[in-house]
Amino acid sequence: MAEAERIIGTPDIPDAGGADGVEPPKAADGTVVGSAESTVEGDGSGGSGSTAQDRGKRKILVLFAVAVVAYLLDLTTKMIVVAKLEHQEPIEIFGDWLKFNAIRNAGAAFGIGEAFTVIFTVIAAGVIVVIARLARKLYSLPWAIALGLLLGGALGNLTDRIFRAPGVFKGAVVDFIAPAHFAVFNLADSAIVCGGILIVILSFKGLDPDGTVHKD
């Protein structure tokens, strides 16, 4: 019996994909379309969940990249100002309209509240913590830039509060940009103000940090 089957051959059995003997369609890799092998379950390797996670990671990288750039620019300019401009005559940039004049500011941005140095230090540290927590739900590029500016500016002035005289958490911030008829400030103050303005604009437009747009 076995010898007869070997000689005659085993008849073809129709595939599950077509009972009439027609070969079912196949993908480029030879996998039968519609079969269990061709069905890819969402395992997180390339699905929408993974895509959203990757987008979130990219926005976090943008946030910290902006923060690092703002912080390093502020730190570098302050080091130059302390080394070259402090205790020197102001340098005129645009006549009396804009000067570089090195001063030490114990208050908040633009010289406000000099009697509350410790309080402003705590507020700056709190802002950094809030931004770090908010970054976990960040999917908006404009928000990433705005929060990066805030973070870099807060870190810049907080560094002065901690490491400059007269002591830890009481240090005076180095300011040097002196426009006419305006308070003296630094690049950290500028980053904080620009980030705050951008956040206000995004809020008016209804754009949330997670990338969704809401209508009031």
Salt bridges, closest charged atoms under 4 A:
GLU3 OE2 - ARG6 NH2 2.32
GLU23 OE2 - LYS26 NZ 3.18
ASP74 OD2 - LYS78 NZ 2.85
GLU86 OE2 - ARG104 NE 2.60
ASP96 OD1 - LYS99 NZ 3.69
ASP160 OD2 - LYS78 NZ 2.86
ASP160 OD1 - ARG164 NE 2.74
ASP208 OD1 - HIS214 ND1 3.08
ASP216 OD1 - HIS214 NE2 3.71
